[in-house]
Amino acid sequence: MADDQGEFDKTEEPTQKRLDEAIKRGDVAKSQEVNTWFVIAGAALVLMAFSGTMSRDLTATMRGIIANSYDINLDGPALPGLFQKIGSEMVAAVAIPFLVLILAALGGNIIQHRLVWSLEVLAPKLSRISPAAGLGRIFSKQALANLAKGLVKLLLVGGVLTALMWPERGRLEALTRSDPSVIISVSQGLALKLLGAVVAMLAFVAAADYLFQYRQWYERQKMSLREVKEEFKQSEGDPAIKGKMKQVRQIRMRRRMIAAVPKAAVVITNPTHYAIALEYERGMDAPICVAKGVDAMALKIREVAGKHSVPIVENPPLARALHATVDIDQPIPPEHYKAVAEVIGYVMRLRRMMPARR
């Protein structure tokens, strides 16, 4: 029982196939803090680069409306036309900054993982509406980590904002008696200062949270010993079936070799261990190995050769060399041409001598 329980424990490192399948399902390591950092950094960039242009464009639009208010016709279809004109000018003023924010939000996701299109995350699941599952999520490790992260962010942001704004308290008080143009300029400078500090601080929070989220995701992908075995069977095949197929191939190969021995020109042997059957006819570039074997297979090759009057020549060094270097249905290597030619020449001389003796 203990061994069976151990097979189901998630103790094994996930395979690359397991990680790829999780990504295809839409289960990826994702930190919301990274997205937040990109959006805030994009907002700081927009404020720094486009705030002047936006304010001038919007100011010109509103100033023109106010200056010519007495001459604006608001009867009938004129009022919707006015709103359309104001809306189009406001959209034109904020279009590029808004596009920058969208790209920043997309960049926060792309930098964490490649784009994944999966409908599985949208499929309805009973666990999402289960009270027990909901309580489990509320008191889970992830929920506690989010609570701790929120408290740390609150303390850090509060501390940083207090440290930056406390020295400016006198300046802020004086703004109540300042010209509006001065208020806008000072407010913009303070906003950039605060955003810069928040972006720098949240960079560390985002990096730490991403490492935590990635570790949590990696732990979820761990596999049990049984899952590893099943995946190996699916990818590499069942070892028992592979062994059976190998055995069947070996049996077929032996049968094919035994059937080819009778057409061999000669069988070269080491008397007790090796046997190599070579086929050769005039016009062939080189002799071809049609059968080879050791021990029991070698004995079977010699037995079949004897039944079909195939010459058997004992040459232990040549038999061992050919067995190690030539494959079935392949010509012998060039380095053995001379030795094999001497053997085949000897066999042919014997065949010519036998009719004369008769």
N, C-alpha and C positions, 0 to 999 in steps of 0.2 A: 504493500500500500504506500509506503514511504517513497519507493522508487516511482510509482505512478504519479504521486503528488508532485514529485520533483520535475517530472516531464512537463507539467502544466505551469510551473513557475516561470515568470518572465525574467530569466536570468541571462539569456544569450543576446549578444550584440545584434542589432538588425542588419540584415543583408542589404545590398544596394537595390535589389529587386523590391524588398519590403518598403524602403524609403521612396522609391519611384512610384510604387502603387499608392502610397499615402499622399504624395503630391498630386497624382492624377485625381484622387478623390477630393482634392481641395483642402486636405489636412496638411497645413504648412506651419512652420514656425513664424509667428507674427507678433510683433510688439506694437501696441497702440501708442506707446510713448514715442516710438520712432516717427510714426505718422504725425503726432502732435508737434514734434520738434520741427519737422519739415514745413508744416503749415505756419508755425510761428516764425520760423526763419524766413519763409516766403513773405509773410506779412511785414516783417522788418525790412526786407528788401523793397517791397512795394512802397512802404512809407518813406524809405530813404530815397528811392529813385523816382517815384511817380507822384508823391504827394504835392509837390509844387505845380506840376502840370495839371493834375486833377483839380486842385483848388482854383487855379486860374481859369480853367475851362468852365467849371461850375459857377464861379463868381461872375464871369462874363455873361453866362446865360441868365442867372438870376438878376443881375444888374440891368440887363436889357429889358427883362420883363417888368421890373419895378419902374424903370425910367419911362417906359412906354405903356404903363398900365392903363392910362386914360384913353389910349388909342386902340386897346385890344377889344375886339368884338367877341362877346361871350354868348351870343344868341344862336340858337339852332345848332347846326353841325360845327360851328366854330369852336365850341368848348372842347369836344373830343379831339379836334385837330390841334388845339393848343397843348392838351395833355400829351398827345402823340409826339409833338415837336420837342417838348421838354423831356419826355422819356427817351427819345432817340439821342438827344444831346447828352443826357446823363449816361446812357449806355455807352456811347462813343468815348466818354471821358473815363469810364471805369473798365472798359473792355480788356485792355492790355493788363492792368493790375489783376483783374479777375482771372485771366488766362494764366498768369504767373502763379496764382494760388492753386488753380486746378493742377498745373504741372507739378507743383510742390507736393500736393496730396498724392498724385500718382507716383511721384518719385519715392515717397515714403514707403509705398508698397513694393515697387520694382526693385529697390535696393535690398529688400529683405528676401525676396524670392522672385523667380521668373513668373510671368503672367500665366495663370492657370484658369482654364474654362471648364467648369464642372457644374453639372446640375444636381449632383448628389447632395450638396450642402443645402439645396432648396427643397429636397424631398421631405415630406412630413414624417416626423418620428414621434412615437408615443412618449419617449423619454423627455421630450421637450415640454410636455404638458403634465407629466407625472409629478405629483406632490413630493413623493419620496426622492425622485431625482432632483427636483428643485431644491429641497432641503440639503441634499448632498452637495449640490453646487454652492449653496450659500455658505456652508461650513467646510468647504474643501480647502486644500492647500493653496489653490489658485486664488480663491476669494480672500484668504488671509494675506496672501502676498499683495493683492491689489489694495487691501486696506492699509497695510504697512507702507506701500508705495505712495498712496494718497496722503498719508500723514507726513511722510518725509518730504513730499513735494510741497505740501502746505507750509511746513516749517521752513524749508529752504527758500521758497518764493517769498514768504512773509519776512524772513530775516533779511534777504537781499533787498527787497523793496524798502524796508524800514531803514536799512543802512544807507541806501542811496537817497531817499527822500528826506530823511531827518535833517541833513545839512541844508536842504533847500527850503525849509519851512518858512524862513523869513522872506525869501524870494517869492514863494507862492502867495504869501499874505499880501505882498506889495502888488501882485498882479490885479487884485480887486480894484486898484485905483489907476491901472495902466490903460493905455490905448489898446483897442481891440487888435490892431495889427501886431503889437508887441506880445499880446497874450497868445496869439496863434504861433508866432515864431518860438516863444519860450516853451509852449506846450509841445510843439513838434520836437524840439531839442530834448526835452525831458522824456518824451515817449520813446524816442530812438535810444536814449540812454538806458531806459528800463527794459526795452525789448532786447537790446544787446546783452544786458546782464542775464535776462531770463533765458535767452537762446544759449548762452555759454553754460549756464547752470544745468539746463535740461539736456544738454548734450551728454553729460555724464549719466544722468538718470536714464536716458534712452539707451545708451550703450549697455548699462548694467541690466536693464529690463530685457533687452534683446537676448543677452547671454542667458538670463534666467528662463525666458520663454523657449529658447532653442533647446536648453537642457531638458525642460519639461516635455517638449515635443519628442525629443530623442528617447526619453525614458518611456513614453507611450508607445513607441515603435519597437521596443525590445520584444524578443520572441522567446517562447518556451522551447525546450528541447524537442518536443513533438512537432512543433511548427517548423523548426529547422529541418527535421527529417522529412516532413511532408514536402517542403519546398525543394529539397534536394531530389526527392523522387520525381517531382513534377518537371524539374529543369534537366536533370541528368538521367532520369529513368530509374525504375526500381532495380536495385542491385541484383535481386534474385532473378528477375526477368532478363537483365543483361547477361547474367551468368549462364542462364539457360540458352539464350540465343547464341552466345559464344560457343557453348558446347555443341549446339546443332551445326553451326558453321564449321567447327572442327571435324565433326563426323562426316559432313558433306565433302570437305576437302580431302579427308582420308580416302573416301570412296572414289573420288575423282582421280586421285593419284594412283590408287590400286588399278583402276580401269585403264590408266595410261601406261602402266608398266609394260604390257605386252608389245607395244609399238616402240619401245626403247631400243637403241642400238647397243647399249652396254649399261651395266650396273656396276658402279665403282664402290667398293666397300672397305670399311675397317672391319675385320672379320666378325666382331661381336657388338659394335656400337653404332656404326654409321652405314647408310646406304644411299647412294645418289644414282637415280636413273636418268640417263641422258638420251635424247632423241637426236639423230643426225642422219641426213640424207644428202646425196651429192647435190650441189648447188646452194645449200644453206650457207649463210654467212658464218654461223657459229653453232655449235651444239646447244640444245635447249634442255633445261632441267624440267622433266615432267613429273618427278616424284622424288621426295627425300624424306628421311626420318631417322630416328635414333631408337635404339633398344628394340621394343616390341614392333614398332612401325618398320624399322630396318629389317627385322626378321621377316615380316610379312612381305616386304618388297622383294627380298631374296627368294622367298618361297614362290611368289607369283612368277618371278623371272625364271626360276628353275622349271616351272610347269610349262612355260611357253618358250623354252630354249633360248632365252636371252642371255648372252654371255655375262658372266660375273667375274670382275677383275678385282683382286685385293690390292689396294694401294692406300694404306692408312693415312699418310700425310696429305695426299690429294683428296681423299674422301672428307677429311676434317676441314680442309681449306674450302672445298666447294660447298659443304654444308653451311659454313659460316658466311659465305660471300654471295651465293646465288639464291634467288627466289624462284618459286614455282612459276613455270611458263615464261621464264626469262632466260636469255642467252647467258652463257658463262662469261665472266670477266676476261678481258684480253690477257691479263697476266697469267691465266691458266691455259691459254690456247696451246702452247707447246706441249705441256704435260698431257692434256686431254687428247691432242692429236696423236701422240705416241701410243696412247691406250687404244684409241679407235683404229689406228693403223695396225696395231697388233691383232685386234679382233678381226679386221678384214682379212689379214693374212691367214689367220686360222680358218676362216670360212672358205677361202680359196683352196686351202690345203685339204680340207675334209672331203670334197668330191674326188680329188685325185687319189686319196687313200682308199676310198670306196672302190 
